[in-house]
Amino acid sequence: MEKAVSIKDRRKSQRKILDLPLEYRVMDAPYAHGGLVVNASELGLLVQSVKNIPIGTKLNIAVLFPKGYELTNFEVLAEIIWKDLHLEEDWEGYQYGLKFTKFSDDEYWKLKQLLNGKYYLGEAQRNFQ
């Protein structure tokens, strides 16, 4: 008898529920658009936006989050790997599964702090050795 594999069991890394604003720009496009990060992992993001963007599109993304009494961000390159129409009571738009394609060591460290619940990055200790 085969055992059903849940979506959670298939994930390569755990997701953290977030509710953070993001700004994204289609590669080489002059205008930025806004969206919301629903959840994140070390491999990608689940985001919502009102814009209809094709699967395979590459995006420059900046996720905004608090650092003490200021806002800061982490920036990453990502690709849309899936999308769904998303309807709520008072909102209509799209959900996108994004896979990270490139980011620096510093940006990866910021992402790790977010995933570990350490939003106040100025107070977090780095352990690079």
N, CA, C and O atoms as a GROMACS GRO file, in nm:
protein
  516
    1MET      N    1   0.084  -0.118   0.000
    1MET     CA    2   0.000   0.000   0.000
    1MET      C    3   0.089   0.124   0.000
    1MET      O    4   0.180   0.136   0.082
    2GLU      N    5   0.063   0.217  -0.093
    2GLU     CA    6   0.143   0.339  -0.100
    2GLU      C    7   0.091   0.442  -0.002
    2GLU      O    8  -0.029   0.454   0.021
    3LYS      N    9   0.183   0.515   0.055
    3LYS     CA   10   0.149   0.619   0.150
    3LYS      C   11   0.146   0.754   0.077
    3LYS      O   12   0.238   0.785   0.002
    4ALA      N   13   0.041   0.832   0.100
    4ALA     CA   14   0.031   0.964   0.037
    4ALA      C   15   0.137   1.056   0.096
    4ALA      O   16   0.162   1.055   0.217
    5VAL      N   17   0.198   1.135   0.011
    5VAL     CA   18   0.300   1.230   0.055
    5VAL      C   19   0.237   1.368   0.058
    5VAL      O   20   0.187   1.416  -0.043
    6SER      N   21   0.240   1.431   0.174
    6SER     CA   22   0.180   1.564   0.185
    6SER      C   23   0.273   1.668   0.124
    6SER      O   24   0.392   1.643   0.104
    7ILE      N   25   0.216   1.784   0.093
    7ILE     CA   26   0.297   1.893   0.037
    7ILE      C   27   0.407   1.931   0.134
    7ILE      O   28   0.520   1.957   0.093
    8LYS      N   29   0.376   1.934   0.263
    8LYS     CA   30   0.475   1.969   0.363
    8LYS      C   31   0.595   1.875   0.357
    8LYS      O   32   0.709   1.919   0.369
    9ASP      N   33   0.570   1.744   0.337
    9ASP     CA   34   0.677   1.646   0.333
    9ASP      C   35   0.766   1.664   0.209
    9ASP      O   36   0.883   1.625   0.212
   10ARG      N   37   0.712   1.720   0.101
   10ARG     CA   38   0.788   1.736  -0.022
   10ARG      C   39   0.875   1.861  -0.023
   10ARG      O   40   0.965   1.872  -0.106
   11ARG      N   41   0.850   1.954   0.066
   11ARG     CA   42   0.925   2.079   0.066
   11ARG      C   43   1.070   2.055   0.102
   11ARG      O   44   1.102   1.974   0.190
   12LYS      N   45   1.159   2.127   0.033
   12LYS     CA   46   1.302   2.115   0.061
   12LYS      C   47   1.344   2.200   0.179
   12LYS      O   48   1.446   2.173   0.242
   13SER      N   49   1.267   2.305   0.210
   13SER     CA   50   1.296   2.388   0.327
   13SER      C   51   1.164   2.441   0.383
   13SER      O   52   1.067   2.460   0.310
   14GLN      N   53   1.163   2.463   0.514
   14GLN     CA   54   1.042   2.508   0.582
   14GLN      C   55   1.005   2.649   0.541
   14GLN      O   56   1.090   2.732   0.511
   15ARG      N   57   0.875   2.675   0.541
   15ARG     CA   58   0.824   2.807   0.510
   15ARG      C   59   0.786   2.879   0.639
   15ARG      O   60   0.741   2.818   0.735
   16LYS      N   61   0.807   3.010   0.637
   16LYS     CA   62   0.771   3.096   0.750
   16LYS      C   63   0.664   3.192   0.701
   16LYS      O   64   0.682   3.259   0.600
   17ILE      N   65   0.552   3.197   0.772
   17ILE     CA   66   0.446   3.290   0.735
   17ILE      C   67   0.492   3.431   0.767
   17ILE      O   68   0.534   3.461   0.879
   18LEU      N   69   0.483   3.517   0.667
   18LEU     CA   70   0.522   3.658   0.681
   18LEU      C   71   0.408   3.742   0.625
   18LEU      O   72   0.325   3.694   0.548
   19ASP      N   73   0.405   3.866   0.664
   19ASP     CA   74   0.308   3.960   0.610
   19ASP      C   75   0.384   4.089   0.585
   19ASP      O   76   0.370   4.187   0.659
   20LEU      N   77   0.465   4.088   0.480
   20LEU     CA   78   0.557   4.199   0.455
   20LEU      C   79   0.536   4.255   0.315
   20LEU      O   80   0.509   4.181   0.221
   21PRO      N   81   0.550   4.388   0.302
   21PRO     CA   82   0.539   4.447   0.169
   21PRO      C   83   0.662   4.417   0.085
   21PRO      O   84   0.772   4.399   0.137
   22LEU      N   85   0.642   4.414  -0.045
   22LEU     CA   86   0.755   4.397  -0.135
   22LEU      C   87   0.736   4.489  -0.255
   22LEU      O   88   0.625   4.526  -0.292
   23GLU      N   89   0.848   4.522  -0.313
   23GLU     CA   90   0.850   4.597  -0.438
   23GLU      C   91   0.918   4.507  -0.540
   23GLU      O   92   1.023   4.450  -0.513
   24TYR      N   93   0.858   4.495  -0.658
   24TYR     CA   94   0.920   4.412  -0.760
   24TYR      C   95   0.924   4.486  -0.893
   24TYR      O   96   0.842   4.574  -0.920
   25ARG      N   97   1.020   4.447  -0.971
   25ARG     CA   98   1.039   4.507  -1.103
   25ARG      C   99   1.074   4.394  -1.199
   25ARG      O  100   1.163   4.313  -1.173
   26VAL      N  101   1.002   4.389  -1.310
   26VAL     CA  102   1.038   4.293  -1.414
   26VAL      C  103   1.176   4.332  -1.463
   26VAL      O  104   1.204   4.451  -1.481
   27MET      N  105   1.263   4.233  -1.484
   27MET     CA  106   1.402   4.261  -1.523
   27MET      C  107   1.408   4.365  -1.635
   27MET      O  108   1.340   4.352  -1.737
   28ASP      N  109   1.490   4.466  -1.614
   28ASP     CA  110   1.515   4.573  -1.711
   28ASP      C  111   1.393   4.661  -1.740
   28ASP      O  112   1.396   4.738  -1.836
   29ALA      N  113   1.287   4.651  -1.661
   29ALA     CA  114   1.171   4.739  -1.679
   29ALA      C  115   1.189   4.863  -1.593
   29ALA      O  116   1.248   4.855  -1.485
   30PRO      N  117   1.140   4.978  -1.638
   30PRO     CA  118   1.163   5.102  -1.564
   30PRO      C  119   1.075   5.120  -1.441
   30PRO      O  120   1.111   5.196  -1.352
   31TYR      N  121   0.960   5.052  -1.434
   31TYR     CA  122   0.865   5.078  -1.327
   31TYR      C  123   0.859   4.964  -1.227
   31TYR      O  124   0.866   4.846  -1.263
   32ALA      N  125   0.845   5.001  -1.100
   32ALA     CA  126   0.830   4.902  -0.993
   32ALA      C  127   0.682   4.889  -0.958
   32ALA      O  128   0.603   4.980  -0.980
   33HIS      N  129   0.646   4.774  -0.902
   33HIS     CA  130   0.510   4.746  -0.858
   33HIS      C  131   0.516   4.693  -0.716
   33HIS      O  132   0.621   4.648  -0.670
   34GLY      N  133   0.404   4.698  -0.648
   34GLY     CA  134   0.398   4.651  -0.510
   34GLY      C  135   0.327   4.518  -0.498
   34GLY      O  136   0.252   4.476  -0.587
   35GLY      N  137   0.353   4.452  -0.388
   35GLY     CA  138   0.289   4.325  -0.358
   35GLY      C  139   0.305   4.293  -0.211
   35GLY      O  140   0.349   4.377  -0.133
   36LEU      N  141   0.269   4.172  -0.175
   36LEU     CA  142   0.276   4.127  -0.036
   36LEU      C  143   0.340   3.990  -0.031
   36LEU      O  144   0.304   3.900  -0.108
   37VAL      N  145   0.436   3.972   0.060
   37VAL     CA  146   0.495   3.841   0.085
   37VAL      C  147   0.404   3.767   0.181
   37VAL      O  148   0.379   3.815   0.292
   38VAL      N  149   0.353   3.652   0.141
   38VAL     CA  150   0.266   3.570   0.226
   38VAL      C  151   0.351   3.478   0.312
   38VAL      O  152   0.331   3.468   0.433
   39ASN      N  153   0.446   3.409   0.248
   39ASN     CA  154   0.539   3.325   0.324
   39ASN      C  155   0.670   3.315   0.248
   39ASN      O  156   0.680   3.352   0.132
   40ALA      N  157   0.771   3.263   0.319
   40ALA     CA  158   0.906   3.257   0.261
   40ALA      C  159   0.979   3.134   0.312
   40ALA      O  160   0.948   3.080   0.417
   41SER      N  161   1.078   3.093   0.234
   41SER     CA  162   1.171   2.989   0.274
   41SER      C  163   1.308   3.030   0.222
   41SER      O  164   1.322   3.136   0.162
   42GLU      N  165   1.407   2.946   0.245
   42GLU     CA  166   1.541   2.975   0.192
   42GLU      C  167   1.546   2.961   0.040
   42GLU      O  168   1.642   3.004  -0.023
   43LEU      N  169   1.443   2.903  -0.018
   43LEU     CA  170   1.442   2.879  -0.163
   43LEU      C  171   1.354   2.974  -0.242
   43LEU      O  172   1.373   2.990  -0.362
   44GLY      N  173   1.256   3.038  -0.175
   44GLY     CA  174   1.166   3.125  -0.250
   44GLY      C  175   1.059   3.189  -0.165
   44GLY      O  176   1.060   3.181  -0.042
   45LEU      N  177   0.965   3.254  -0.235
   45LEU     CA  178   0.858   3.331  -0.171
   45LEU      C  179   0.723   3.293  -0.230
   45LEU      O  180   0.713   3.254  -0.346
   46LEU      N  181   0.618   3.306  -0.149
   46LEU     CA  182   0.481   3.308  -0.197
   46LEU      C  183   0.437   3.452  -0.185
   46LEU      O  184   0.438   3.508  -0.076
   47VAL      N  185   0.399   3.514  -0.298
   47VAL     CA  186   0.362   3.655  -0.297
   47VAL      C  187   0.226   3.674  -0.362
   47VAL      O  188   0.178   3.591  -0.439
   48GLN      N  189   0.164   3.788  -0.328
   48GLN     CA  190   0.038   3.828  -0.390
   48GLN      C  191   0.057   3.963  -0.458
   48GLN      O  192   0.129   4.049  -0.409
   49SER      N  193  -0.010   3.978  -0.572
   49SER     CA  194  -0.004   4.104  -0.647
   49SER      C  195  -0.130   4.115  -0.733
   49SER      O  196  -0.191   4.014  -0.767
   50VAL      N  197  -0.166   4.237  -0.767
   50VAL     CA  198  -0.280   4.257  -0.856
   50VAL      C  199  -0.240   4.244  -1.003
   50VAL      O  200  -0.327   4.232  -1.089
   51LYS      N  201  -0.112   4.245  -1.032
   51LYS     CA  202  -0.062   4.238  -1.170
   51LYS      C  203  -0.062   4.093  -1.220
   51LYS      O  204  -0.032   4.000  -1.145
   52ASN      N  205  -0.096   4.076  -1.346
   52ASN     CA  206  -0.092   3.945  -1.412
   52ASN      C  207   0.042   3.931  -1.482
   52ASN      O  208   0.067   3.997  -1.584
   53ILE      N  209   0.130   3.847  -1.428
   53ILE     CA  210   0.266   3.832  -1.479
   53ILE      C  211   0.284   3.688  -1.527
   53ILE      O  212   0.242   3.595  -1.457
   54PRO      N  213   0.343   3.666  -1.642
   54PRO     CA  214   0.360   3.530  -1.694
   54PRO      C  215   0.458   3.445  -1.612
   54PRO      O  216   0.554   3.496  -1.555
   55ILE      N  217   0.431   3.316  -1.609
   55ILE     CA  218   0.525   3.220  -1.549
   55ILE      C  219   0.655   3.228  -1.628
   55ILE      O  220   0.654   3.242  -1.750
   56GLY      N  221   0.767   3.218  -1.557
   56GLY     CA  222   0.898   3.226  -1.620
   56GLY      C  223   0.958   3.366  -1.617
   56GLY      O  224   1.076   3.383  -1.648
   57THR      N  225   0.878   3.466  -1.579
   57THR     CA  226   0.928   3.603  -1.572
   57THR      C  227   1.030   3.615  -1.460
   57THR      O  228   1.011   3.560  -1.351
   58LYS      N  229   1.138   3.685  -1.487
   58LYS     CA  230   1.243   3.709  -1.387
   58LYS      C  231   1.220   3.847  -1.326
   58LYS      O  232   1.193   3.944  -1.397
   59LEU      N  233   1.231   3.854  -1.193
   59LEU     CA  234   1.200   3.976  -1.119
   59LEU      C  235   1.315   4.018  -1.029
   59LEU      O  236   1.386   3.934  -0.974
   60ASN      N  237   1.333   4.149  -1.016
   60ASN     CA  238   1.415   4.208  -0.910
   60ASN      C  239   1.319   4.236  -0.795
   60ASN      O  240   1.217   4.302  -0.815
   61ILE      N  241   1.349   4.187  -0.676
   61ILE     CA  242   1.258   4.200  -0.563
   61ILE      C  243   1.328   4.266  -0.446
   61ILE      O  244   1.445   4.238  -0.418
   62ALA      N  245   1.255   4.355  -0.378
   62ALA     CA  246   1.300   4.411  -0.251
   62ALA      C  247   1.189   4.387  -0.149
   62ALA      O  248   1.078   4.438  -0.165
   63VAL      N  249   1.218   4.308  -0.045
   63VAL     CA  250   1.122   4.282   0.062
   63VAL      C  251   1.154   4.378   0.176
   63VAL      O  252   1.267   4.383   0.224
   64LEU      N  253   1.053   4.454   0.219
   64LEU     CA  254   1.070   4.553   0.325
   64LEU      C  255   1.036   4.492   0.460
   64LEU      O  256   0.940   4.416   0.472
   65PHE      N  257   1.116   4.525   0.562
   65PHE     CA  258   1.090   4.476   0.697
   65PHE      C  259   1.151   4.572   0.798
   65PHE      O  260   1.239   4.651   0.763
   66PRO      N  261   1.106   4.566   0.925
   66PRO     CA  262   1.156   4.660   1.026
   66PRO      C  263   1.296   4.626   1.074
   66PRO      O  264   1.334   4.510   1.089
   67LYS      N  265   1.372   4.732   1.097
   67LYS     CA  266   1.505   4.721   1.159
   67LYS      C  267   1.507   4.830   1.265
   67LYS      O  268   1.534   4.947   1.236
   68GLY      N  269   1.480   4.790   1.388
   68GLY     CA  270   1.464   4.890   1.494
   68GLY      C  271   1.344   4.976   1.463
   68GLY      O  272   1.233   4.926   1.445
   69TYR      N  273   1.366   5.108   1.456
   69TYR     CA  274   1.257   5.200   1.427
   69TYR      C  275   1.256   5.244   1.280
   69TYR      O  276   1.189   5.340   1.245
   70GLU      N  277   1.329   5.174   1.197
   70GLU     CA  278   1.337   5.208   1.055
   70GLU      C  279   1.292   5.089   0.971
   70GLU      O  280   1.274   4.978   1.022
   71LEU      N  281   1.275   5.114   0.842
   71LEU     CA  282   1.251   5.005   0.748
   71LEU      C  283   1.379   4.978   0.670
   71LEU      O  284   1.452   5.071   0.634
   72THR      N  285   1.406   4.854   0.646
   72THR     CA  286   1.517   4.814   0.560
   72THR      C  287   1.464   4.710   0.463
   72THR      O  288   1.343   4.684   0.461
   73ASN      N  289   1.549   4.651   0.383
   73ASN     CA  290   1.501   4.550   0.289
   73ASN      C  291   1.610   4.448   0.259
   73ASN      O  292   1.727   4.468   0.290
   74PHE      N  293   1.568   4.340   0.197
   74PHE     CA  294   1.666   4.252   0.134
   74PHE      C  295   1.627   4.242  -0.013
   74PHE      O  296   1.509   4.240  -0.047
   75GLU      N  297   1.728   4.238  -0.098
   75GLU     CA  298   1.705   4.237  -0.242
   75GLU      C  299   1.753   4.105  -0.301
   75GLU      O  300   1.857   4.051  -0.262
   76VAL      N  301   1.676   4.056  -0.396
   76VAL     CA  302   1.703   3.925  -0.454
   76VAL      C  303   1.651   3.920  -0.597
   76VAL      O  304   1.560   3.995  -0.634
   77LEU      N  305   1.707   3.834  -0.677
   77LEU     CA  306   1.653   3.804  -0.809
   77LEU      C  307   1.574   3.673  -0.797
   77LEU      O  308   1.618   3.579  -0.731
   78ALA      N  309   1.457   3.669  -0.860
   78ALA     CA  310   1.371   3.551  -0.851
   78ALA      C  311   1.299   3.528  -0.983
   78ALA      O  312   1.292   3.617  -1.068
   79GLU      N  313   1.247   3.408  -0.997
   79GLU     CA  314   1.172   3.370  -1.118
   79GLU      C  315   1.036   3.316  -1.076
   79GLU      O  316   1.025   3.242  -0.978
   80ILE      N  317   0.931   3.353  -1.150
   80ILE     CA  318   0.797   3.301  -1.124
   80ILE      C  319   0.791   3.158  -1.176
   80ILE      O  320   0.812   3.133  -1.294
   81ILE      N  321   0.762   3.064  -1.084
   81ILE     CA  322   0.755   2.923  -1.127
   81ILE      C  323   0.611   2.870  -1.132
   81ILE      O  324   0.585   2.768  -1.195
   82TRP      N  325   0.518   2.940  -1.065
   82TRP     CA  326   0.376   2.906  -1.078
   82TRP      C  327   0.294   3.028  -1.040
   82TRP      O  328   0.343   3.118  -0.972
   83LYS      N  329   0.167   3.028  -1.083
   83LYS     CA  330   0.076   3.136  -1.045
   83LYS      C  331  -0.066   3.082  -1.040
   83LYS      O  332  -0.100   2.985  -1.107
   84ASP      N  333  -0.148   3.148  -0.957
   84ASP     CA  334  -0.290   3.116  -0.945
   84ASP      C  335  -0.368   3.245  -0.930
   84ASP      O  336  -0.320   3.341  -0.871
   85LEU      N  337  -0.489   3.246  -0.984
   85LEU     CA  338  -0.581   3.354  -0.956
   85LEU      C  339  -0.620   3.344  -0.810
   85LEU      O  340  -0.647   3.234  -0.761
   86HIS      N  341  -0.622   3.456  -0.739
   86HIS     CA  342  -0.650   3.453  -0.595
   86HIS      C  343  -0.763   3.552  -0.566
   86HIS      O  344  -0.750   3.671  -0.592
   87LEU      N  345  -0.872   3.501  -0.511
   87LEU     CA  346  -0.988   3.583  -0.479
   87LEU      C  347  -1.013   3.580  -0.330
   87LEU      O  348  -1.012   3.474  -0.268
   88GLU      N  349  -1.034   3.697  -0.273
   88GLU     CA  350  -1.077   3.709  -0.134
   88GLU      C  351  -1.201   3.796  -0.132
   88GLU      O  352  -1.244   3.846  -0.236
   89GLU      N  353  -1.259   3.813  -0.016
   89GLU     CA  354  -1.384   3.888  -0.004
   89GLU      C  355  -1.374   4.028  -0.064
   89GLU      O  356  -1.466   4.072  -0.134
   90ASP      N  357  -1.265   4.097  -0.037
   90ASP     CA  358  -1.252   4.235  -0.083
   90ASP      C  359  -1.128   4.258  -0.169
   90ASP      O  360  -1.080   4.371  -0.182
   91TRP      N  361  -1.074   4.151  -0.229
   91TRP     CA  362  -0.951   4.164  -0.306
   91TRP      C  363  -0.947   4.059  -0.415
   91TRP      O  364  -0.986   3.944  -0.395
   92GLU      N  365  -0.898   4.099  -0.531
   92GLU     CA  366  -0.881   4.006  -0.642
   92GLU      C  367  -0.743   4.029  -0.704
   92GLU      O  368  -0.707   4.142  -0.735
   93GLY      N  369  -0.669   3.923  -0.720
   93GLY     CA  370  -0.535   3.936  -0.777
   93GLY      C  371  -0.478   3.798  -0.804
   93GLY      O  372  -0.550   3.705  -0.839
   94TYR      N  373  -0.346   3.787  -0.789
   94TYR     CA  374  -0.275   3.663  -0.820
   94TYR      C  375  -0.181   3.626  -0.707
   94TYR      O  376  -0.128   3.711  -0.636
   95GLN      N  377  -0.162   3.495  -0.691
   95GLN     CA  378  -0.057   3.444  -0.603
   95GLN      C  379   0.050   3.384  -0.693
   95GLN      O  380   0.020   3.317  -0.793
   96TYR      N  381   0.175   3.409  -0.654
   96TYR     CA  382   0.288   3.360  -0.733
   96TYR      C  383   0.384   3.282  -0.645
   96TYR      O  384   0.414   3.322  -0.532
   97GLY      N  385   0.433   3.172  -0.696
   97GLY     CA  386   0.543   3.100  -0.634
   97GLY      C  387   0.671   3.146  -0.701
   97GLY      O  388   0.689   3.129  -0.822
   98LEU      N  389   0.761   3.205  -0.623
   98LEU     CA  390   0.887   3.257  -0.675
   98LEU      C  391   1.003   3.173  -0.625
   98LEU      O  392   1.009   3.137  -0.508
   99LYS      N  393   1.095   3.144  -0.714
   99LYS     CA  394   1.218   3.072  -0.679
   99LYS      C  395   1.333   3.171  -0.686
   99LYS      O  396   1.351   3.240  -0.787
  100PHE      N  397   1.412   3.178  -0.578
  100PHE     CA  398   1.528   3.266  -0.580
  100PHE      C  399   1.628   3.217  -0.684
  100PHE      O  400   1.654   3.097  -0.695
  101THR      N  401   1.684   3.310  -0.760
  101THR     CA  402   1.785   3.274  -0.858
  101THR      C  403   1.921   3.332  -0.826
  101THR      O  404   2.023   3.278  -0.868
  102LYS      N  405   1.926   3.444  -0.751
  102LYS     CA  406   2.054   3.504  -0.718
  102LYS      C  407   2.038   3.606  -0.606
  102LYS      O  408   1.948   3.690  -0.609
  103PHE      N  409   2.129   3.597  -0.507
  103PHE     CA  410   2.142   3.703  -0.407
  103PHE      C  411   2.278   3.693  -0.341
  103PHE      O  412   2.341   3.587  -0.341
  104SER      N  413   2.322   3.804  -0.284
  104SER     CA  414   2.455   3.810  -0.222
  104SER      C  415   2.452   3.743  -0.085
  104SER      O  416   2.346   3.710  -0.033
  105ASP      N  417   2.571   3.723  -0.028
  105ASP     CA  418   2.582   3.665   0.106
  105ASP      C  419   2.511   3.752   0.209
  105ASP      O  420   2.444   3.701   0.298
  106ASP      N  421   2.526   3.885   0.198
  106ASP     CA  422   2.460   3.976   0.292
  106ASP      C  423   2.308   3.966   0.282
  106ASP      O  424   2.239   3.965   0.384
  107GLU      N  425   2.257   3.958   0.162
  107GLU     CA  426   2.112   3.948   0.143
  107GLU      C  427   2.062   3.813   0.194
  107GLU      O  428   1.953   3.806   0.251
  108TYR      N  429   2.139   3.707   0.176
  108TYR     CA  430   2.101   3.576   0.227
  108TYR      C  431   2.097   3.579   0.380
  108TYR      O  432   2.008   3.519   0.441
  109TRP      N  433   2.192   3.647   0.442
  109TRP     CA  434   2.194   3.659   0.588
  109TRP      C  435   2.068   3.730   0.637
  109TRP      O  436   2.008   3.689   0.736
  110LYS      N  437   2.028   3.837   0.568
  110LYS     CA  438   1.906   3.909   0.606
  110LYS      C  439   1.785   3.817   0.596
  110LYS      O  440   1.699   3.816   0.684
  111LEU      N  441   1.777   3.739   0.489
  111LEU     CA  442   1.667   3.644   0.472
  111LEU      C  443   1.666   3.544   0.587
  111LEU      O  444   1.559   3.516   0.643
  112LYS      N  445   1.781   3.490   0.623
  112LYS     CA  446   1.789   3.394   0.734
  112LYS      C  447   1.739   3.456   0.864
  112LYS      O  448   1.670   3.389   0.942
  113GLN      N  449   1.772   3.583   0.888
  113GLN     CA  450   1.725   3.651   1.009
  113GLN      C  451   1.572   3.662   1.008
  113GLN      O  452   1.508   3.641   1.110
  114LEU      N  453   1.515   3.696   0.894
  114LEU     CA  454   1.369   3.702   0.882
  114LEU      C  455   1.306   3.567   0.911
  114LEU      O  456   1.208   3.558   0.985
  115LEU      N  457   1.362   3.462   0.854
  115LEU     CA  458   1.306   3.329   0.872
  115LEU      C  459   1.319   3.280   1.016
  115LEU      O  460   1.240   3.197   1.061
  116ASN      N  461   1.418   3.331   1.088
  116ASN     CA  462   1.437   3.295   1.228
  116ASN      C  463   1.363   3.388   1.323
  116ASN      O  464   1.377   3.377   1.444
  117GLY      N  465   1.283   3.481   1.268
  117GLY     CA  466   1.204   3.572   1.351
  117GLY      C  467   1.281   3.688   1.409
  117GLY      O  468   1.234   3.752   1.503
  118LYS      N  469   1.398   3.716   1.357
  118LYS     CA  470   1.481   3.826   1.409
  118LYS      C  471   1.468   3.946   1.316
  118LYS      O  472   1.558   3.974   1.238
  119TYR      N  473   1.356   4.015   1.326
  119TYR     CA  474   1.330   4.128   1.237
  119TYR      C  475   1.421   4.246   1.267
  119TYR      O  476   1.449   4.325   1.177
  120TYR      N  477   1.466   4.259   1.388
  120TYR     CA  478   1.550   4.373   1.425
  120TYR      C  479   1.695   4.337   1.398
  120TYR      O  480   1.768   4.298   1.488
  121LEU      N  481   1.734   4.350   1.274
  121LEU     CA  482   1.864   4.300   1.230
  121LEU      C  483   1.980   4.371   1.297
  121LEU      O  484   2.088   4.314   1.308
  122GLY      N  485   1.960   4.494   1.341
  122GLY     CA  486   2.067   4.566   1.409
  122GLY      C  487   2.106   4.499   1.539
  122GLY      O  488   2.219   4.516   1.585
  123GLU      N  489   2.015   4.424   1.600
  123GLU     CA  490   2.042   4.357   1.727
  123GLU      C  491   2.088   4.213   1.708
  123GLU      O  492   2.134   4.151   1.804
  124ALA      N  493   2.077   4.159   1.589
  124ALA     CA  494   2.114   4.019   1.565
  124ALA      C  495   2.265   4.007   1.551
  124ALA      O  496   2.333   4.098   1.503
  125GLN      N  497   2.316   3.894   1.593
  125GLN     CA  498   2.460   3.868   1.583
  125GLN      C  499   2.488   3.782   1.461
  125GLN      O  500   2.417   3.684   1.436
  126ARG      N  501   2.588   3.817   1.386
  126ARG     CA  502   2.630   3.737   1.272
  126ARG      C  503   2.734   3.636   1.318
  126ARG      O  504   2.824   3.668   1.395
  127ASN      N  505   2.722   3.517   1.270
  127ASN     CA  506   2.815   3.412   1.307
  127ASN      C  507   2.885   3.355   1.185
  127ASN      O  508   2.880   3.234   1.162
  128PHE      N  509   2.950   3.439   1.107
  128PHE     CA  510   3.028   3.392   0.992
  128PHE      C  511   3.170   3.365   1.039
  128PHE      O  512   3.233   3.451   1.100
  129GLN      N  513   3.219   3.248   1.010
  129GLN     CA  514   3.357   3.216   1.047
  129GLN      C  515   3.422   3.137   0.939
  129GLN      O  516   3.539   3.100   0.951
   0.00000   0.00000   0.00000
